[in-house]
């Protein structure tokens, strides 16, 4: 039985959604608004963006 490309596309979209969800859960939240804490948060968001682009390139 041959699977259609639509099913494979749906599966890869689901895998991508799970990966992105796990990556978002790794972003630490700060309790204060000090410069160093906000800088750390921005670095984490930048790393998330880089990982997202990497996963997007791999799965496309």
HURA-V319433 format. One line per field, one symbol per residue. phi: phi as a letter, one per 40 degrees, with the letter a starting at -180 (. if undefined). A space follows every 10 residues. Layout:
BEGIN
phi->???
END
This chain:
BEGIN
phi->.ccccccccc cccccccccc cccccccccb cbbcdccccc cccccccdcc cccccccccc
END
